Amino acid sequence: MKIKAFKMELLPGYEAEYKKRHDEIWPELSKLLSERGVYDYSIFLDEETLTLFGVQKIKEGANLTGLSEEPILRKWWDYMSDIMKVNDDNSPVEKPLKEVFYMK
């Protein structure tokens, strides 16, 4: 198993909308991530800074190469682009985080 942690940034005033959209995540997007090896995915919100903290558990040997080119993921990014900081292609501005502790 591999663990990927990263942070993103929500725009002010969109806390409830971000949660709502994720509560209604598209089944085809969940299916794609699952098929690609992401089997556990959480996002946490720091309400003071609007920092989103994502953690993905990825199956050993999973290949996420090319995931960003999948049409359903790109459609999701477009859908989310009005409520969070994004790059020119509407992908979320994402900063990887370094693991400094893990307790099993």
Helices and strands as residue ranges (DSSP letters): E 2-9, H 15-23, H 27-35, E 38-46, E 51-58, G 67-69, H 71-80, E 95-96
